[in-house]
Amino acid sequence: MKKNIQTRIAKRKLRIRSKISGSENRPRLSVFRSNRYIYAQLIDDVKGVTLLSVSEKELPKDSINKKMKKNGKASILGQILAQKAIKRKIKTIVFDRNRYKYHGRIKALAESVREGGLKF
């Protein structure tokens, strides 16, 4: 059973990644989700360089309530990412949800990035 789940996850990741590529003008927003934190980074695949990265660990303590849900933290992270990207004059991105389904924390992060002014 475990092997089947892992192969399904690997196939989904390869299928998504084969369709998506980022450049300097339109970098790829890659999202990684652990049980505790969420990480996001903008990547230029042509040069193989990470342009910008943010994680839940970097969130300001005053904006986070201890009882805040993970979706709320993900949306704050998306707003911070959008602000940093706009400062670096990045306006359009390609969203790479990695192996995760588009719901929950991934969806909250993506929607807050859109609200922050970046276009997918």
URHUKA-V324779 format. One line per field, one symbol per residue. burial: + if it has 24 or more other ideal C-beta (glycine too) atoms within 12 Angstrom, else -. A space follows every 10 residues. Layout:
BEGIN
burial: ???
END
This chain:
BEGIN
burial: ---------- -----+---+ -+---+++++ +++----+++ +++++----- ++++++--+- ---------+ -+++++++++ ++-++----+ -+++++++++ ----++++++ ++++-+-+-+
END
